[in-house]
Amino acid sequence: MAEKFERHRQPWTQDEIQKLHTLAKKGMALKAIAKALTRSEESVKARAKEDGLGIAKLR
């Protein structure tokens, strides 16, 4: 069963956005970033695309 996220459709905070940018620039994988931010991979992917960030593929 997939992990359940309690934060469904919650707006991104400035801290989360900053952390996303930092982790993406370090070359962290999507799955690891999603877990660190307690957000779904889809949510992280969508936000990264919105901000023009590249995220490493799953390893």
C-alpha positions, -999 to +999 in steps of 0.1 A: +000+000+000+013+035-008+022+059+019-006+081+030+001+118+032-019+138+056-009+171+040-030+166+008-033+198-011-016+219+016+000+251+003+038+252+002+055+273+029+085+295+021+107+272+042+096+241+022+103+259-011+137+269+001+145+234+013+133+220-020+156+243-039+185+234-016+180+196-019+174+197-057+207+217-062+225+191-041+214+165-066+191+145-043+167+120-058+130+128-061+120+101-036+145+113-010+133+149-014+097+139-011+104+120+021+124+149+036+096+173+029+068+148+039+051+154+005+042+131-023+066+127-052+040+141-075+037+172-054+074+177-053+077+171-090+050+196-098+065+223-075+100+218-090+086+221-125+067+253-115+100+268-101+120+256-131+141+232-110+157+200-123+155+170-100+176+139-102+159+107-114+154+078-091+185+057-087 
